[in-house]
Amino acid sequence: MNNKFWKLISALISITLTVFLTHPLAVFAIDAGTELRQIESQQKKIQPRRLPPKIEEQESPDSDQSSGGQVEFFVKGILVSGNTLIESDAINELFASLVGTNVSIDELKLAMDEVTLLYQAKGYVGRATLPKQDITDGIITIEIQEGIFGGAELLIDPDMEYLVDPVIVKNYIEFFLSPGQPVDTNKLERGILIASDLPGILVNQSLQAGKNPGETDAGVRMINEPWLLGSLTNDNFGSKPTGYNRTLVNGSLLSPRGFGDRMDVAVLKTEGINYGSLAYAIPYGYSGLNLSLNASLMSYEVPNGEASTLELSGLSRNVAISATYPLIRSRINNLNLTSSIGINQYVNKSSFGTESDYLNKTMNMGANYLDLTDWLMGGEFFGSINIALGHNDYGKSPVTFQTQKRNENTDGVQAIFSGNANFTQFFEDDHSAVAQFSGQYGNKNLDSAQKFFLGGEQGVRAYPASEAGGTHGLLLKLDYRYILTNSMTISTFYDHGYAKQYKTDFNPATNQPLTLAGNSNSISLKGYGFSFEYLGPRNTTFKATWSDRIGSNPNRTTNNLDNSNAEAPGPMVWVSGAINF
């Protein structure tokens, strides 16, 4: 499916590895919290790159007065009337050079055309006219005609069944610019773009003469998107204990109830993981506010690795309500406010019984910003920030687990500050560079489900998934891409990550550091590599990445193995293939 129409919502849970500390025999194991965290980092939303609807200005009709050729007359003064949106002083400046000189009608008309441009620059529609008058005294009267919005005129196919009711689209536009108000192209653009954000349709418009004299209408056109979107993906982004190979199916219903709602389903399967999520989003009112309800369920077991003898298993349940609001919506830059509140349950078991059963409640507040730049061949900047206030409740877990978490100082309330910034710069049509920076800071030690992990295909690509997790973390990724053909792209990259495992590296029960003996609380990982991406026929994609380390893993085991998968260090190869439909 063309990426232009492709929207893919991510699930809200994740898969990673961590060290299981409850029993000394469990060297390489997982828990439900880190499982949830890794899926979140690997399943990212894919937003469609739409061409924003462009507002086309109505052409100003020719002046009723015929050209006076080179016949000149003396201008003693100019009087401007009819303007309400722009101060008279600003308009008079356009005619200042004509006062006190002999001018022709053509020269006067050129100055009058500047009025139209001035209104356009301010986001309005207006023009200067020259009414019939006696100019023998040298006083010229200029009349300003300002465009009045007549309303949104639906230019639709009567035989077409649109996924979104056209009346709803009309209501969106007129919510921001009411009929009878002066034409404000900024407000009109906001209404058009927010209406076009509704799942299932694309909206465009152009200004046209209204039904009544002096009015300007918005001629609105609608195009249906596919009502069903989906993808089937297979990759090796998983972990050794639960299986490297992952199969992921995503599906989306666009506007199933006809008012811009959306339903998303995701199912993920590995050797040891079964995961599913369901999300339903609706627009609330006509301001652009969007509300969504998300639920997910995951179960896991550990069939591989040294910890497989412990019969490790568990599950996670997640329910969340979220909201987004477009504070700024335009063709060039956009600022969205985001918020959510959710509850997660994590259950972990072994052959010894239930190891933990606890809740994490989180409230998120954040914002994201998108800006299209015109430097060189153009570029794109995207950044986001988020503040999460969470509470970990270990009350239902065994006493030994509660004591462990209390000693780790992960219980109770915590605040997490996170953000990311991505910048893509095009140098030529086939050359581009991408810089990605992300980070997290916790005000206290964090649970495994809340940590920032460096390893994996979305992190330092030279290390396995969930390697090097910490309360604090920073990640820098630099890619240089070259388009070989319309379907093939190669790139080279450099990754550098830093993580601090514990904000407070102290166990009050033992008067010793929480960091395992021989390991460092601060971790730095670096790597480089190459990737190849192919866009195949029938909406298929294939990507292969090779990455090797710069330096070594500072927190490897006594056998010189990585902590997350208990394997010897070596280059990582990441492979993924997908079919979009």
Number of C-alpha atoms within 10 A of each C-alpha: 16 10 14 12 19 22 19 22 20 21 27 24 29 21 29 32 32 25 16 16 14 14 11 7 12 18 19 22 27 29 29 31 29 26 30 30 23 26 21 18 21 21 19 14 12 12 13 14 11 13 9 17 17 14 17 13 13 14 9 13 7 8 12 10 12 9 12 11 10 11 11 14 14 18 20 16 17 15 12 16 12 12 16 11 14 14 9 14 10 11 20 17 11 16 19 13 10 19 17 12 13 14 16 18 17 16 15 15 17 12 18 21 15 16 23 19 15 18 19 16 11 13 16 23 27 23 22 24 19 17 13 9 9 10 13 11 10 16 16 21 18 17 17 20 17 23 23 23 25 25 23 25 18 17 13 15 11 7 6 9 11 18 23 25 15 20 11 15 27 19 18 24 26 21 16 18 24 18 18 13 13 20 26 20 20 17 19 23 24 22 26 29 22 20 26 22 17 23 29 25 24 22 20 20 22 16 21 17 18 19 12 10 10 13 20 25 24 28 18 20 17 21 17 16 18 17 15 15 19 19 19 16 18 19 18 18 24 27 26 24 27 26 19 16 17 20 19 18 17 21 21 25 19 25 24 17 13 16 20 25 22 23 21 21 22 23 19 19 19 19 20 19 22 15 23 20 22 20 22 17 20 20 19 14 11 18 18 22 18 20 18 18 17 20 21 22 20 24 19 25 24 25 19 18 17 16 19 18 14 17 14 25 24 24 23 25 19 21 19 19 18 18 19 18 18 20 14 13 21 20 15 12 15 16 19 18 19 20 18 18 17 18 17 22 19 24 21 23 19 21 11 10 11 15 21 23 21 19 20 22 19 19 18 18 17 18 19 18 18 21 17 16 16 12 11 10 13 15 18 18 18 18 18 19 19 19 19 21 16 22 18 20 18 22 14 13 18 15 13 12 18 19 15 16 18 16 16 22 21 21 23 13 16 19 18 20 18 20 18 18 18 18 19 19 20 18 14 11 10 13 16 19 18 18 17 18 17 20 19 23 23 22 14 19 24 28 19 24 22 21 27 31 33 31 22 23 23 16 24 28 30 30 28 31 28 28 25 32 25 28 24 26 25 22 23 20 22 17 19 17 19 17 15 11 11 9 12 16 18 18 18 18 19 22 23 21 23 23 25 23 24 24 18 16 16 16 16 13 11 9 8 12 15 17 16 11 11 11 13 14 20 18 19 20 25 23 21 21 20 18 19 17 19 17 17 13 9 11 14 17 18 18 18 16 20 17 24 20 21 14 10 14 20 17 22 21 19 10 9 15 15 22 22 27 23 19 16 13 17 14 17 18 20 19 19 18 18 20 18 18 16
